[in-house]
Amino acid sequence: MNIILRLTRLYYRASRLPEHLAPLIDLGLKLFLAQVFFKSGLTKIQTWDSTLYLFADVYQVPLLNPEFAAWLATGAELGLPVFLVAGLFGRFAAAGLFILNLVAVISYYSELSEAGLNQHLYWGILLTVLLSISRSAWSVDHWLENRLEKSARS
């Protein structure tokens, strides 16, 4: 019985080791998603006339003027990834990219291949993970939150 108890304790101690990798995994997810959206934003500004054409004639963004939608999407794709990687307002950035991703699927659904739809689904799932459980110790948000708590106690 003593050996079973020791093995059980060892198992539970060892099972906590991957938790130490959480900040690294969190950063990896952020870097992966940030490069996807940032590259898309760079493509939009490099071929602005094509971007305006796509938003006017191909994408069917609901409720928004096509030129405004193009500016909004491009700004989000270039700005939100920076916030996401820095971990500054990281959940806001993840939520913004999630909404952008969702609007892209809705706007372009009829033209998306199965692989394209799966890619957007994959990004949406990863953004949901960051939105719901990401509290990385390697972020500006973590540092700011600690500073605010310390100043509140003083």
C-alpha positions as CSV (number, residue, x, y, z in Angstrom):
1,M,0.0,0.0,0.0
2,N,2.9,2.4,0.8
3,I,4.4,1.9,-2.7
4,I,1.0,2.7,-4.3
5,L,0.7,5.9,-2.3
6,R,4.2,7.0,-3.2
7,L,3.7,6.2,-6.9
8,T,0.4,8.2,-6.8
9,R,2.1,11.2,-5.2
10,L,4.9,11.0,-7.7
11,Y,2.4,10.8,-10.6
12,Y,0.5,13.9,-9.4
13,R,3.8,15.8,-8.8
14,A,5.0,14.9,-12.3
15,S,1.6,15.7,-13.9
16,R,2.0,19.4,-12.8
17,L,5.3,19.8,-14.7
18,P,3.7,20.7,-18.1
19,E,2.0,23.7,-16.3
20,H,5.5,25.3,-16.3
21,L,5.4,25.3,-20.1
22,A,2.1,27.2,-20.2
23,P,3.7,30.7,-20.7
24,L,5.9,29.3,-23.6
25,I,2.9,27.6,-25.2
26,D,0.8,30.8,-24.7
27,L,3.5,32.8,-26.4
28,G,3.8,30.3,-29.2
29,L,0.1,30.5,-29.9
30,K,0.2,34.3,-29.9
31,L,3.2,34.4,-32.3
32,F,1.6,31.9,-34.7
33,L,-1.8,33.8,-34.8
34,A,-0.2,37.2,-34.9
35,Q,1.9,36.4,-38.0
36,V,-1.1,35.0,-39.8
37,F,-3.2,38.1,-39.3
38,F,-0.2,40.6,-39.6
39,K,0.8,39.1,-42.9
40,S,-2.7,39.4,-44.2
41,G,-2.7,43.1,-43.2
42,L,0.6,43.7,-44.9
43,T,-0.8,42.1,-48.1
44,K,-3.8,44.4,-47.9
45,I,-1.7,47.6,-47.7
46,Q,0.7,46.5,-50.4
47,T,-2.1,45.9,-52.8
48,W,-4.5,48.6,-51.6
49,D,-6.4,48.9,-55.0
50,S,-7.0,45.2,-55.0
51,T,-8.1,45.3,-51.4
52,L,-10.6,48.0,-52.1
53,Y,-11.9,46.0,-55.1
54,L,-12.2,42.8,-53.0
55,F,-14.2,44.6,-50.2
56,A,-16.4,46.4,-52.8
57,D,-17.1,43.5,-55.1
58,V,-16.2,40.1,-53.6
59,Y,-16.5,40.2,-49.8
60,Q,-20.0,40.9,-48.5
61,V,-19.2,42.5,-45.2
62,P,-22.6,43.1,-43.5
63,L,-23.6,46.6,-42.4
64,L,-20.4,48.4,-43.3
65,N,-19.4,50.6,-46.2
66,P,-16.8,48.5,-48.2
67,E,-14.0,51.2,-48.0
68,F,-14.6,51.6,-44.3
69,A,-14.6,47.8,-43.9
70,A,-11.3,47.6,-45.8
71,W,-9.7,50.2,-43.5
72,L,-11.1,48.6,-40.4
73,A,-9.9,45.1,-41.3
74,T,-6.5,46.3,-42.3
75,G,-6.0,48.3,-39.2
76,A,-7.2,45.4,-37.0
77,E,-4.9,42.9,-38.8
78,L,-1.9,45.2,-38.3
79,G,-2.6,46.5,-34.8
80,L,-4.2,43.7,-32.9
81,P,-1.4,41.2,-33.4
82,V,1.1,43.6,-31.9
83,F,-1.1,43.9,-28.8
84,L,-1.6,40.1,-28.7
85,V,2.1,39.3,-28.8
86,A,3.0,42.0,-26.2
87,G,0.2,40.8,-24.0
88,L,-1.1,44.3,-23.7
89,F,-4.9,44.2,-23.6
90,G,-4.3,40.6,-24.8
91,R,-7.9,39.4,-24.3
92,F,-9.2,42.5,-26.2
93,A,-6.8,41.7,-29.0
94,A,-7.8,38.0,-29.1
95,A,-11.5,39.0,-29.1
96,G,-11.0,41.5,-31.9
97,L,-9.1,39.0,-34.0
98,F,-11.8,36.4,-33.3
99,I,-14.5,38.9,-34.5
100,L,-12.4,39.8,-37.6
101,N,-12.0,36.1,-38.3
102,L,-15.8,35.4,-37.9
103,V,-16.7,38.4,-40.1
104,A,-14.3,37.1,-42.8
105,V,-16.0,33.7,-42.8
106,I,-19.5,35.2,-42.9
107,S,-18.5,37.7,-45.7
108,Y,-16.6,35.2,-47.8
109,Y,-18.4,32.0,-46.9
110,S,-19.6,31.1,-50.4
111,E,-16.1,31.5,-51.9
112,L,-14.3,29.6,-49.1
113,S,-13.0,26.1,-49.9
114,E,-13.3,23.4,-47.3
115,A,-9.6,23.8,-46.5
116,G,-10.1,27.6,-46.1
117,L,-13.1,27.2,-43.8
118,N,-11.1,24.7,-41.7
119,Q,-8.2,27.1,-41.5
120,H,-10.6,29.9,-40.2
121,L,-12.1,27.4,-37.8
122,Y,-8.7,26.4,-36.5
123,W,-7.7,30.1,-36.0
124,G,-11.1,30.7,-34.2
125,I,-10.5,27.8,-31.8
126,L,-6.9,29.0,-31.0
127,L,-8.2,32.6,-30.5
128,T,-10.9,31.2,-28.2
129,V,-8.2,29.4,-26.2
130,L,-6.3,32.7,-25.8
131,L,-9.4,34.6,-25.0
132,S,-10.7,32.3,-22.4
133,I,-7.6,30.8,-20.6
134,S,-4.6,32.9,-21.5
135,R,-3.1,34.6,-18.4
136,S,0.5,34.5,-19.3
137,A,3.1,35.5,-16.8
138,W,5.1,36.7,-19.8
139,S,2.8,39.6,-20.7
140,V,2.5,43.4,-20.2
141,D,-1.0,42.7,-18.8
142,H,0.5,40.5,-16.1
143,W,3.1,43.1,-15.1
144,L,0.5,46.0,-15.1
145,E,-2.0,44.0,-13.1
146,N,0.7,43.2,-10.4
147,R,1.6,46.9,-10.3
148,L,-2.0,48.0,-9.9
149,E,-2.5,45.5,-7.1
150,K,0.6,46.6,-5.3
151,S,-0.4,50.3,-5.6
152,A,-3.9,49.5,-4.4
153,R,-2.5,47.8,-1.2
154,S,-0.3,50.8,-0.5
